[in-house]
Amino acid sequence: MCQDQIILTHTPVESAFAAALDGNRAERFIAALPGARAAILARLRRAIAVEPLPQVGIDPAGFTHPVDLLTALRWPRSENLVREVAHSVAGLALSRTTDPLTTPFATRSLEEHEQSVVDGHPLHPCCRNRTGFTAADHLAYGPEHRPVVPLRLHPAADHVVFGDWPDELRDGGRLLLPVHPWQADRLGVGGAGTIDAHPLMALRTLSAGDWHVKTTLSAQITSAVRDISSESITTATTVSDFLAGAVEGIELQPNRAAAAVLTDGAPDRRLGVVLRDKPVPREGETLLPLAALRGAPITDPLGWLAEFAELTVPPLMTLLARGIALEAHEQNLVVGLVDGRPSRVIYRDLADIRVSPRAALPTRLHASPEALRAKTFATFFATALTGLVDALDAPAADLWAVVAKAVPDTPDRHALLHDPLPAKPLTLMRLDPATTRWAFLPNPFRA
């Protein structure tokens, strides 16, 4: 790295990334840094404006780097957030050095659509934070860089399995547990071969053969360390079976099986896997996560949104009335398009649902009526739909009016259409992971 590049970097992680890259990639990384800083700064300023964060005594507009703004704010317990935001800036700049996807939109595979999302979470200032990852790790494992990842098949003699574990992942009496190579290297886990996989938006979930494989990564990625808890392993298929009998109108990508290495007699949260069958497109259909819809060629935004709302709003509101809240954000909703129009919606990653108390489901999933409402409203309406409305080329008021027509007459209808809309306080949650507070947005249906 030349002296000019050192001057153009601002934080140790930016300098480390630039030094680790080859000449052309390093130049593109340096060129992308100002835009990445501005993008993260915009997310942070939004958080200051809408979240119940500690009082701000300075003008956020007077800064050009989010780390400088956070340092000046001196929020309690902000040291980790400062490091995560610094990494997020470097990670986002590196993401923006990837070559554009050239496959036409309508003919992309689900994997290609997943990997087309370059900037990560549109609201989170830690959108490209992968604490513990080097620049080489980003390039080797980040979906936006479109790598092939060799999942290591660990022969786990002492293990636990729930559900229908495929014969292809067994070797005699031994279970072959797919382990992410980043995790395997850090735990010293060997393998009896590998399988090639393509990382999806979630990074630690990869497409391999007929499966989507949710692996463990003991790294802070965006908002959480991506281990899989013992309880999540033991209840993955139970939750999936419950939802299969409760959800109508939205398809599910069910959990086929879950497995983990046993350590001291319990599933090891560092070495667990959840297997899902890969969604199969129908004739003439394109499957993509809702987050990948930005930039799609939609020529009739009002009609398109009306069709999408009819597929999603009534089922989600009906489920809420029955005491079930899905984590229905842009990453967890897969849309099927036929001739560019929405034909079906698939919900995936079932671990973060919440329900009214039910004896058959673990207590970690139990929530009050208020918490269920907040989860549904925050993940779908304040995040997924708000992002979609922002991306469509039509007046926002007209688009929200289209959505309102799809809202069924359930007990939560009035609150949805009239009350301030709850939203996850993403930055506050990094300062205080145990917080139970919400941010509140002006109700878009009343605009």
C-alpha positions in Angstrom: 0.0 0.0 0.0 1.4 3.4 -1.0 1.7 6.5 1.2 -1.3 8.1 -0.6 -3.5 5.2 0.3 -2.4 5.4 4.0 -3.5 9.1 4.0 -6.9 8.2 2.4 -7.7 5.6 5.1 -9.1 6.9 8.4 -9.3 4.0 10.9 -7.1 1.0 11.6 -9.5 -1.4 10.0 -9.6 0.7 6.8 -5.8 0.7 6.7 -5.6 -3.1 7.4 -8.1 -3.8 4.6 -6.3 -1.6 2.1 -2.9 -3.2 3.0 -4.3 -6.7 2.5 -5.7 -6.1 -1.0 -3.9 -6.4 -4.3 -3.2 -3.2 -6.3 -6.4 -2.9 -8.4 -8.7 -4.0 -5.6 -7.0 -1.7 -3.1 -7.5 1.3 -5.5 -11.2 0.4 -5.9 -11.5 0.0 -2.1 -9.9 3.4 -1.4 -12.2 5.0 -4.0 -15.2 3.4 -2.4 -14.4 4.6 1.1 -16.0 8.1 1.0 -19.3 6.6 -0.3 -19.3 3.9 2.3 -18.6 6.4 5.1 -21.5 8.5 3.9 -23.9 5.5 3.6 -23.1 4.4 7.2 -23.3 8.0 8.4 -26.7 8.3 6.9 -27.9 5.2 8.8 -26.5 6.5 12.0 -28.1 9.9 11.6 -31.4 8.2 11.0 -31.0 6.2 14.2 -30.3 9.4 16.1 -33.4 11.0 14.7 -35.8 8.1 15.3 -34.5 5.8 18.1 -34.7 6.3 21.9 -30.9 6.8 22.1 -29.1 8.9 24.8 -29.5 12.6 24.3 -27.4 14.1 21.5 -25.7 17.4 22.4 -23.9 17.9 19.1 -24.9 18.5 15.5 -24.6 15.1 13.6 -24.4 17.0 10.3 -20.9 18.3 11.2 -19.2 15.0 10.6 -18.0 13.1 7.6 -17.1 9.8 9.2 -19.5 7.8 11.5 -16.7 6.8 13.8 -15.9 10.4 14.5 -19.5 11.1 15.2 -19.8 8.2 17.6 -16.6 9.1 19.4 -17.9 12.7 19.9 -21.2 11.5 21.2 -19.6 9.6 24.1 -22.5 7.3 24.6 -22.2 4.9 27.5 -21.1 1.4 26.5 -20.3 2.5 23.0 -16.9 1.0 22.6 -18.1 -2.1 20.8 -20.4 -0.1 18.6 -17.5 2.2 17.5 -15.5 -0.9 16.5 -18.4 -2.5 14.7 -19.2 0.7 12.7 -15.6 1.1 11.8 -15.6 -2.5 10.4 -18.9 -1.8 8.7 -17.5 1.1 6.8 -14.5 -1.0 5.6 -16.8 -4.0 4.8 -19.2 -1.9 2.8 -16.4 -0.2 0.8 -15.0 -3.7 0.1 -18.4 -4.9 -1.0 -18.7 -2.1 -3.4 -15.5 -3.3 -5.2 -17.3 -6.4 -6.4 -17.9 -6.7 -10.1 -21.5 -6.1 -11.2 -23.7 -9.1 -11.8 -24.3 -9.4 -15.6 -27.0 -12.1 -15.7 -30.4 -10.6 -16.8 -32.7 -10.0 -13.8 -35.5 -12.4 -14.9 -33.1 -15.3 -15.5 -31.1 -15.2 -12.3 -31.0 -18.1 -10.0 -32.1 -17.6 -6.4 -28.4 -17.7 -5.4 -27.5 -14.9 -7.9 -30.4 -12.8 -6.6 -29.2 -13.3 -3.0 -25.7 -12.3 -4.0 -26.8 -9.2 -5.9 -27.5 -7.4 -2.6 -24.3 -5.4 -2.1 -25.0 -3.0 0.7 -26.5 -5.3 3.2 -29.2 -4.1 5.7 -30.6 -0.7 4.4 -31.1 0.8 7.9 -28.4 -0.7 10.2 -25.2 1.2 10.7 -23.5 -2.2 11.2 -24.8 -3.4 7.8 -21.4 -4.8 6.7 -19.9 -5.5 10.1 -18.3 -8.9 10.4 -16.2 -8.5 13.5 -13.3 -11.1 13.3 -13.3 -11.2 9.5 -10.2 -10.0 7.7 -10.5 -8.5 4.2 -9.6 -11.9 2.8 -12.4 -13.5 4.8 -14.9 -11.0 3.3 -13.7 -11.9 -0.2 -13.7 -15.7 0.6 -17.1 -15.9 2.3 -19.2 -12.7 1.7 -22.1 -13.4 -0.7 -21.7 -10.1 -2.5 -18.3 -11.4 -3.7 -19.9 -14.6 -5.1 -17.4 -17.1 -3.8 -17.7 -20.9 -3.7 -17.3 -22.0 -0.1 -16.1 -25.5 0.7 -18.2 -26.6 3.7 -16.2 -29.0 5.7 -17.9 -32.3 6.4 -17.0 -33.1 10.1 -17.4 -36.7 11.1 -19.2 -36.2 14.4 -19.4 -39.4 16.4 -20.9 -37.8 19.5 -23.9 -35.8 18.2 -27.6 -35.3 18.3 -30.0 -35.2 15.3 -33.6 -34.0 15.0 -35.7 -34.5 11.9 -34.9 -36.2 8.5 -31.1 -36.0 8.2 -30.1 -37.0 4.6 -28.2 -40.2 3.9 -25.8 -38.2 1.7 -24.5 -36.6 5.0 -23.8 -39.8 6.7 -20.7 -42.1 6.6 -21.7 -45.4 8.1 -22.7 -44.7 11.7 -21.1 -41.3 11.6 -23.0 -38.1 10.9 -21.2 -35.7 8.6 -21.9 -32.2 10.0 -21.3 -29.4 7.5 -19.1 -26.8 9.2 -18.3 -23.4 7.8 -14.5 -23.3 7.0 -14.1 -20.0 8.9 -15.6 -21.7 12.0 -13.7 -25.0 11.4 -10.4 -23.3 11.2 -10.9 -21.5 14.5 -12.1 -24.6 16.4 -9.5 -26.9 14.8 -12.3 -29.1 13.3 -11.3 -31.6 10.7 -13.3 -32.9 7.8 -13.9 -36.1 5.8 -14.2 -34.2 2.6 -16.1 -31.0 1.6 -19.2 -29.9 -0.3 -19.2 -26.8 -2.4 -21.8 -24.1 -1.3 -22.9 -20.6 -2.3 -23.4 -18.1 0.5 -26.9 -16.5 0.7 -27.8 -13.1 2.1 -27.4 -14.3 5.6 -23.7 -15.3 4.9 -23.7 -18.2 7.3 -26.6 -19.9 5.4 -25.4 -21.4 2.2 -26.9 -23.2 -0.8 -25.4 -26.7 -1.3 -27.0 -29.2 -3.6 -30.7 -29.6 -2.7 -30.3 -27.9 0.7 -29.9 -24.5 2.4 -27.5 -25.1 5.2 -27.6 -22.8 8.2 -24.2 -23.1 9.8 -22.7 -21.6 12.9 -20.3 -18.6 12.8 -19.0 -17.4 16.1 -18.6 -13.9 14.7 -20.5 -10.7 15.2 -22.3 -10.2 11.9 -24.5 -7.1 11.7 -26.4 -7.4 15.0 -25.6 -10.7 16.6 -23.0 -13.5 17.1 -24.2 -16.2 14.7 -24.0 -19.3 16.8 -27.0 -21.7 17.0 -28.3 -22.2 20.6 -28.9 -25.7 22.0 -32.6 -24.9 22.3 -32.8 -23.8 18.7 -31.2 -27.1 17.6 -33.6 -29.2 19.7 -36.7 -27.3 18.7 -36.0 -26.4 15.0 -38.2 -29.2 13.6 -40.9 -28.7 16.3 -41.3 -25.0 15.4 -41.3 -25.9 11.7 -44.0 -28.5 12.2 -46.1 -26.1 14.2 -45.9 -23.3 11.6 -46.7 -25.8 8.8 -50.1 -26.4 10.5 -50.7 -22.7 11.4 -49.6 -20.6 8.4 -52.0 -20.1 5.5 -51.5 -18.1 2.4 -47.7 -17.9 2.7 -45.5 -20.9 1.9 -42.8 -22.0 4.3 -39.3 -23.1 3.8 -39.5 -25.7 6.5 -36.6 -26.9 8.7 -35.9 -30.5 7.4 -33.4 -31.4 10.2 -31.1 -30.0 12.8 -27.9 -31.5 14.3 -25.1 -30.6 16.5 -21.9 -32.0 18.1 -22.5 -32.9 21.7 -20.1 -31.2 24.2 -20.5 -32.2 27.9 -23.8 -33.9 26.9 -25.4 -30.9 25.3 -25.6 -29.5 21.8 -22.6 -27.3 21.2 -23.8 -23.8 20.1 -20.5 -23.5 18.1 -21.0 -26.6 16.0 -24.7 -26.9 15.0 -26.5 -27.0 11.7 -30.1 -26.5 10.5 -30.9 -28.0 7.1 -33.7 -26.8 4.9 -34.8 -28.0 1.5 -34.0 -25.5 -1.2 -37.0 -23.8 -2.8 -37.6 -24.9 -6.3 -38.9 -22.4 -8.9 -42.0 -23.2 -10.8 -42.2 -23.1 -14.6 -41.4 -19.6 -15.8 -40.8 -18.4 -12.2 -38.0 -16.3 -10.7 -37.3 -16.7 -7.0 -35.6 -13.9 -5.1 -35.5 -12.4 -1.5 -37.5 -9.2 -1.2 -34.3 -7.3 -0.5 -33.1 -8.1 -4.0 -36.1 -6.4 -5.6 -34.5 -3.0 -5.6 -33.7 -2.0 -9.2 -36.1 -4.6 -10.6 -37.9 -3.5 -13.8 -41.3 -2.8 -12.4 -43.4 -0.8 -14.8 -46.7 -0.8 -12.9 -45.7 -0.2 -9.2 -49.2 0.4 -7.9 -50.6 -2.8 -9.5 -47.5 -4.8 -8.5 -47.7 -3.6 -4.9 -51.5 -4.4 -4.8 -50.7 -8.0 -5.8 -47.9 -8.3 -3.3 -50.0 -6.9 -0.5 -52.8 -9.4 -1.2 -50.2 -12.2 -0.9 -48.7 -11.0 2.4 -50.9 -8.6 4.4 -54.0 -10.8 5.1 -52.0 -13.9 6.1 -49.6 -11.9 8.4 -52.5 -10.0 10.1 -54.6 -13.2 10.5 -51.6 -15.0 12.1 -51.2 -12.0 14.4 -54.8 -12.3 15.5 -54.1 -16.0 16.3 -51.1 -15.1 18.4 -48.3 -15.7 15.9 -45.8 -13.2 14.8 -43.3 -13.9 12.0 -40.0 -12.1 11.5 -41.1 -11.0 8.0 -38.4 -8.7 6.9 -36.8 -8.3 3.5 -34.3 -11.2 4.0 -36.8 -13.7 5.3 -39.4 -13.2 2.5 -38.7 -14.9 -0.8 -40.9 -13.7 -3.7 -41.8 -15.8 -6.7 -42.2 -13.7 -9.9 -43.9 -14.9 -13.1 -43.6 -12.4 -16.0 -42.4 -10.0 -13.4 -45.5 -10.1 -11.2 -45.7 -11.6 -7.7 -47.2 -15.1 -7.7 -46.3 -16.4 -4.3 -44.3 -15.6 -1.1 -42.1 -18.0 0.9 -41.2 -17.3 4.5 -37.9 -18.7 5.8 -35.6 -18.8 8.8 -38.2 -19.8 11.5 -36.0 -19.3 14.6 -37.2 -15.8 15.4 -41.0 -16.2 15.4 -42.9 -15.3 18.5 -46.2 -16.8 19.8 -48.7 -16.4 22.5 -47.9 -19.0 25.2 -48.3 -22.5 23.9 -47.3 -25.6 25.9 -45.9 -27.4 22.8 -43.4 -24.6 22.0 -40.4 -23.4 24.0 -40.9 -20.5 26.4 -38.2 -18.4 24.6 -40.8 -18.0 21.8 -43.6 -16.8 24.1 -44.6 -13.1 23.9 -47.3 -10.8 25.0 -50.0 -9.5 22.6 -48.2 -6.1 22.6 -44.8 -7.8 21.7 -46.4 -9.9 19.0 -48.0 -6.8 17.4 -44.7 -4.9 17.6 -42.7 -7.7 15.9 -45.2 -8.0 13.0 -45.5 -4.3 12.5 -41.8 -3.6 12.9 -40.4 -6.3 10.7 -43.0 -6.3 7.9 -44.6 -2.9 7.7 -41.8 -0.6 9.1 -38.9 -2.5 7.4 -40.0 -4.7 4.5 -42.9 -2.7 3.1 -41.2 0.7 3.9 -38.2 -0.4 1.9 -40.3 -1.6 -0.9 -42.3 1.6 -1.1 -39.1 3.6 -1.1 -37.9 1.5 -4.0 -41.0 1.7 -6.2 -41.4 4.6 -8.6 -44.7 6.0 -7.5 -45.9 8.5 -4.8 -45.6 7.0 -1.3 -49.1 8.0 -0.2 -50.6 6.2 -3.2 -48.6 3.1 -2.5 -49.5 3.0 1.2 -53.2 3.5 0.2 -52.9 0.4 -2.0 -51.5 -1.6 1.0 -54.3 -0.3 3.3 -56.9 -1.9 1.0 -55.4 -5.3 1.7 -55.5 -5.0 5.5 -58.2 -7.4 6.8 -60.7 -6.6 9.6 -58.7 -8.1 12.5 -58.3 -6.8 16.1 -55.0 -5.1 15.1 -56.3 -3.3 12.0 -57.0 0.1 13.8 -53.6 0.2 15.5 -51.9 -0.5 12.2 -53.7 2.2 10.3 -53.6 4.9 13.0 -51.0 4.5 15.6 -47.2 5.3 15.3 -45.5 2.4 13.7 -43.0 0.5 15.9 -39.5 -0.2 14.5 -36.5 -2.0 15.8 -34.0 0.4 17.5 -31.1 -1.2 15.7 -28.4 1.1 17.1 -29.8 1.1 20.6 -29.7 -2.7 20.5 -26.0 -2.6 19.9 -25.5 -0.2 22.9 -27.8 -2.3 25.1 -28.6 -5.8 23.7 -31.1 -6.4 26.5 -33.2 -3.4 25.7 -37.0 -3.9 25.4 -37.7 -0.4 23.9 -38.8 0.3 20.4 -38.4 3.2 18.0 -41.7 4.7 16.7 -42.2 6.1 13.2 -45.0 8.4 11.9 -47.8 6.2 10.6 -47.4 6.0 6.8 -51.1 5.1 6.3 -52.1 8.5 7.6 -49.8 10.6 5.4 
